Amino acid sequence: MLTSILFISVCFLAYANGANDNFKGVASLFGSGTATFRQALTWATLTTMAGSLTALFLAQTLLVKFSGKGLAPDELIHSLPFMIAVAGGAGMTVILATQSGFPISTTHALLGAMAGSTLLATSGNISLAPLLSNFVLPLLLSPFVALLFAGLLYRGLSMWRNHRQHTNNLCLCIENPENLALATNVNMTLAIDSAIVASLTLDRQEACAARQASLVLGLNLERLRDGLHFCSAGAVCFARGLNDTPKIAALLLLAPGFDLQWIIIVVATAMLLGGVFNARRVAETMSHKITTITHEQGLSANLVTALLVIFASKLGMPVSTTHVSVGSLFGIGLVSGKANSEVITSIALSWLLTLPCAAICSAAISYYLSACLQ
């Protein structure tokens, strides 16, 4: 009975995680107009699933950390009511934030849920050392590191682009002009087909763009930029799936009758469904409300987010993809002068409330289960 409840609770948490987190990696694609909502969601779904399945091979350290070892006594960790309370409390917190359109951290919610259940079960006896070193510090530092790196990267790219515009104002444009037709009189027309003859023009970049010359030195720069943007967004989603799946799967590791491979598959599937059916409100917040996003800004934010999250996953650091992604977007918004401080303040407040909300929900579930089992 308790095993079935735990399984349902973990699936609920995975669904809530997908609803709140799946779109975060592709928010810049949607916000900059590079992709429609449906295209961005499809790309997020595919790449997140790939990251979730890869977690089985590359993120073993996170599986151990989020089983609760070191944070709570071993006898408590091995009890199914504790795991049910953690999954249920974190899932309730994340789905509540999703319905309100706030992008919060599942990692943060899990931490709060673990702390709440442990405090109730041990009457306040909780080990703070692993709590601070393994969880709190990475969660606190990651958004500031992302803000700094994303701001510096975008500033560097802007300076490089402006330097090229001032020092190299000429470009070689390769165009295929339209067919020309010269009429000599009403009875005879001389047609000149120039479609097979390329036109080479040396002119200013603004003039080339005005004539819609998409090829510069043989390269379609717009397509190359958009391709890199898509790849960076996919990398963020892949990294998020890689980092988040073990955290949720760890809650089922100690339950009898579950194989690790099937746990990963079930969690990945539930995350996929949550993203497909319940991601719209968080998508609007991430894509349009934090800051206006251009193609270059979205590319910069995604590169920083992907690198930081993948690096953290490899080291077993449970950082929040939400904190890193929002920090990157806000950093770029500060550099461009278009950051929405009111929205950022609201998101930061939701982050502060995540931990106590998850702790209260988890403690309530734990108390109810204890009363029912007596």
C-alpha positions in Angstrom: 0.0 0.0 0.0 2.7 2.5 1.0 4.8 1.5 -2.0 2.0 2.3 -4.3 1.4 5.7 -2.6 5.1 6.4 -2.9 5.1 5.6 -6.6 2.1 7.9 -7.2 3.7 10.7 -5.2 7.0 10.5 -7.1 5.1 10.5 -10.5 3.2 13.5 -9.3 6.4 15.3 -8.4 7.9 14.4 -11.8 4.8 15.7 -13.5 5.0 19.0 -11.6 8.7 19.3 -12.3 8.1 18.9 -16.0 5.3 21.5 -16.0 7.4 24.1 -14.2 10.8 23.3 -15.7 10.6 21.8 -19.2 10.2 25.1 -21.0 12.9 27.0 -19.3 15.6 26.0 -21.6 13.7 27.1 -24.7 12.2 30.3 -23.3 14.6 32.4 -25.3 13.6 30.7 -28.5 9.9 31.6 -27.9 10.7 35.0 -26.5 12.9 36.1 -29.4 10.5 34.8 -32.0 13.0 32.2 -33.2 10.4 29.5 -32.7 6.7 29.3 -32.0 5.4 28.0 -28.7 4.7 24.6 -30.2 8.1 24.3 -31.9 9.9 25.3 -28.7 7.9 22.9 -26.6 8.6 20.0 -29.0 12.3 20.7 -28.9 12.3 21.0 -25.1 10.4 17.7 -24.8 12.8 15.8 -27.0 16.0 17.1 -25.5 14.8 16.9 -21.9 13.9 13.2 -22.4 17.4 12.6 -23.8 19.0 14.2 -20.8 16.7 12.2 -18.4 17.8 8.9 -20.0 21.4 9.9 -20.0 21.2 10.6 -16.2 21.3 6.9 -15.6 25.0 6.9 -16.7 26.3 10.3 -15.8 24.7 11.5 -12.6 25.1 8.7 -10.0 26.3 11.2 -7.4 23.1 13.0 -7.4 21.2 9.8 -6.8 23.0 9.3 -3.5 22.7 12.9 -2.4 19.0 13.1 -2.9 18.2 9.9 -1.2 18.6 12.1 2.0 21.8 10.5 3.3 23.6 12.8 5.7 20.6 15.1 6.1 18.4 12.7 8.1 19.0 9.6 10.2 19.4 6.4 8.2 16.4 4.7 9.9 14.2 7.7 8.8 15.5 7.6 5.2 14.6 3.9 4.9 11.0 4.5 5.9 8.4 4.8 3.1 6.3 7.5 5.0 9.3 9.8 5.0 9.8 9.4 1.2 6.1 9.9 0.6 6.0 13.1 2.6 9.1 14.4 0.7 7.7 13.6 -2.7 4.2 14.9 -1.9 5.3 18.1 -0.2 7.7 19.0 -3.0 5.2 18.1 -5.7 2.4 20.2 -4.1 4.8 23.2 -3.8 6.0 23.0 -7.4 2.5 22.5 -8.9 1.1 25.5 -6.9 3.9 27.7 -8.3 3.3 26.4 -11.8 -0.4 27.4 -11.6 0.7 30.9 -10.5 3.2 31.2 -13.4 6.3 31.3 -11.1 9.4 29.4 -12.2 10.7 27.9 -9.0 13.3 25.2 -8.2 12.3 21.6 -7.7 15.7 21.2 -6.0 14.7 23.9 -3.5 11.3 22.3 -3.0 12.9 18.9 -2.3 15.3 20.4 0.1 12.4 22.1 2.0 10.4 18.9 2.0 13.3 16.8 3.4 13.9 19.4 6.1 10.3 19.6 7.1 9.8 15.9 7.4 13.1 15.4 9.3 12.3 18.2 11.7 8.9 16.7 12.5 10.2 13.1 12.8 13.2 14.0 14.9 11.7 16.8 17.0 14.2 19.3 15.5 17.2 17.1 15.4 18.7 17.8 11.9 22.2 17.8 10.7 23.0 21.3 9.3 26.5 20.7 8.0 25.5 18.6 4.9 22.5 20.8 4.5 24.7 23.9 4.0 27.6 22.4 2.1 25.8 20.1 -0.2 22.5 22.0 -0.9 22.2 25.6 0.3 25.5 26.9 -0.9 25.1 25.7 -4.5 21.5 26.9 -4.6 22.5 30.4 -3.3 25.6 30.9 -5.5 24.3 29.5 -8.8 22.0 32.4 -9.8 24.7 35.0 -9.0 27.4 33.1 -11.0 25.0 32.7 -13.9 24.1 36.4 -13.8 27.8 37.4 -13.8 28.8 35.0 -16.6 25.8 35.7 -18.9 26.2 39.5 -18.5 30.0 39.3 -19.2 29.4 37.0 -22.3 26.7 39.2 -23.7 28.8 42.3 -23.1 31.8 40.8 -24.8 29.7 39.7 -27.8 28.2 43.2 -28.0 31.6 44.9 -27.9 32.9 42.6 -30.6 30.0 43.2 -32.8 30.2 47.0 -32.4 33.9 46.9 -33.0 33.4 45.0 -36.3 30.7 47.5 -37.4 33.1 50.4 -36.8 36.3 48.9 -38.2 34.9 46.8 -41.0 31.9 48.4 -42.5 32.2 46.7 -45.9 31.0 43.2 -46.7 31.1 41.0 -49.8 27.5 40.2 -50.7 26.7 37.3 -53.0 23.3 37.6 -54.6 21.2 35.8 -57.3 19.3 38.6 -59.0 15.9 38.1 -60.4 15.4 37.4 -64.1 15.6 40.5 -66.2 13.4 41.2 -69.2 14.0 43.9 -71.8 11.3 44.8 -74.2 12.5 46.2 -77.6 9.0 46.8 -79.0 5.5 45.4 -78.8 6.3 42.5 -81.2 9.6 41.4 -79.9 11.0 40.8 -76.4 14.5 40.1 -75.5 14.8 38.0 -72.3 18.0 37.9 -70.4 18.1 35.0 -67.9 20.6 35.9 -65.2 19.5 33.4 -62.6 22.7 31.4 -63.1 25.0 34.4 -62.8 25.9 35.4 -59.3 26.2 39.1 -58.5 29.1 40.2 -56.3 28.7 43.5 -54.5 31.1 45.2 -52.1 29.0 47.5 -49.9 28.2 48.5 -46.4 26.6 45.9 -44.2 23.5 48.0 -43.8 23.1 48.2 -47.5 23.5 44.5 -47.9 20.9 43.9 -45.3 18.5 46.4 -46.9 18.7 44.4 -50.1 18.0 41.2 -48.1 21.4 39.7 -49.0 21.4 36.6 -46.8 24.8 35.2 -47.9 27.9 36.9 -46.6 31.1 35.2 -47.8 29.1 32.1 -48.6 27.6 31.8 -45.1 24.0 32.4 -44.2 24.6 34.1 -40.9 21.0 34.3 -39.8 20.6 30.6 -40.2 23.9 29.9 -38.5 22.8 32.1 -35.5 19.4 30.5 -35.2 20.9 27.0 -35.5 23.3 27.8 -32.6 20.4 29.2 -30.6 18.4 26.0 -31.1 21.4 23.9 -30.1 22.1 26.0 -27.0 18.4 25.7 -26.0 18.5 22.0 -26.5 21.7 21.8 -24.4 20.0 23.6 -21.5 17.0 21.2 -21.6 19.4 18.2 -21.9 21.3 19.5 -18.9 18.1 20.0 -16.9 16.9 16.5 -17.6 20.4 15.2 -16.6 20.4 17.2 -13.3 16.7 16.9 -12.2 15.9 13.2 -13.0 18.2 11.7 -10.4 16.9 14.0 -7.7 13.4 12.7 -8.2 14.4 9.1 -9.0 16.3 8.9 -5.7 13.0 8.9 -3.8 12.2 5.5 -5.2 15.6 3.9 -4.8 14.8 2.4 -1.3 11.3 1.2 -2.2 11.2 -2.6 -2.8 10.4 -4.0 -6.2 11.7 -1.1 -8.4 14.6 -1.4 -10.8 16.8 1.7 -11.3 16.4 1.6 -15.1 12.6 1.6 -14.9 12.6 4.3 -12.3 14.5 6.6 -14.7 12.1 5.8 -17.5 9.0 6.4 -15.4 10.3 9.7 -14.0 11.3 10.9 -17.5 7.9 10.0 -18.9 6.0 11.9 -16.1 8.3 14.9 -16.7 7.5 14.8 -20.4 3.7 14.8 -19.8 3.9 17.6 -17.3 5.8 19.8 -19.8 3.4 19.0 -22.7 0.1 19.7 -20.8 1.0 22.3 -18.2 3.9 24.5 -19.2 2.2 27.6 -20.7 2.1 30.0 -17.7 5.7 29.5 -16.8 6.6 29.8 -20.5 5.0 33.3 -20.7 6.9 34.4 -17.5 10.3 33.2 -18.7 9.9 34.2 -22.3 8.3 37.7 -22.1 8.2 39.1 -18.6 11.8 38.9 -17.2 13.3 40.9 -20.1 13.0 41.4 -23.8 15.1 38.8 -25.6 17.0 39.1 -28.9 18.6 36.3 -30.8 22.1 37.1 -29.5 20.8 37.5 -25.9 19.0 34.2 -25.9 22.1 32.5 -27.3 24.3 34.0 -24.6 21.9 33.0 -21.8 21.5 29.5 -23.0 25.2 28.9 -23.4 25.9 30.0 -19.8 23.0 28.0 -18.4 23.9 24.8 -20.2 27.6 24.9 -19.3 26.9 25.7 -15.6 24.3 23.0 -15.2 26.2 20.3 -17.0 29.3 21.1 -15.0 27.4 21.0 -11.8 25.8 17.6 -12.7 29.2 16.1 -13.4 30.5 17.3 -9.9 27.3 16.1 -8.2 26.3 19.7 -7.2 22.5 19.9 -6.9 22.1 23.4 -8.5 18.8 24.6 -9.7 18.3 25.0 -13.5 15.7 27.6 -12.7 18.0 29.7 -10.6 20.7 29.5 -13.3 18.4 30.2 -16.2 16.6 33.1 -14.5 20.0 34.5 -13.3 21.3 34.4 -16.9 18.3 36.2 -18.4 18.4 38.8 -15.6 22.1 39.4 -16.1 21.6 40.0 -19.8 18.6 42.3 -19.0 20.8 44.3 -16.6 23.4 44.7 -19.3 20.9 45.7 -22.0 19.0 47.9 -19.5 15.6 46.1 -20.2 15.3 43.9 -17.1 11.9 43.9 -15.4 12.8 44.4 -11.8 9.3 43.9 -10.5 9.0 40.5 -12.1 12.4 39.5 -10.8 11.4 40.6 -7.3 8.3 38.5 -7.4 10.3 35.5 -8.6 12.9 35.9 -5.9 10.1 36.1 -3.3 8.6 32.8 -4.7 12.1 31.3 -4.2 12.2 32.4 -0.6 8.8 30.9 0.0 9.5 27.7 -1.7 11.5 26.1 1.2 9.1 26.9 4.0 6.0 26.0 1.9 7.5 22.6 1.0 8.6 22.0 4.6 5.0 22.7 5.9 3.4 20.6 3.2 5.8 17.7 3.8 5.4 17.9 7.6 1.6 17.9 7.2 1.7 14.8 5.0 4.2 13.1 7.4 1.9 13.9 10.4 -1.2 12.6 8.6 0.6 9.3 7.6 1.9 8.8 11.2 -1.7 9.2 12.5 -3.1 6.8 10.0 -0.5 4.2 10.6 -0.9 4.2 14.4 
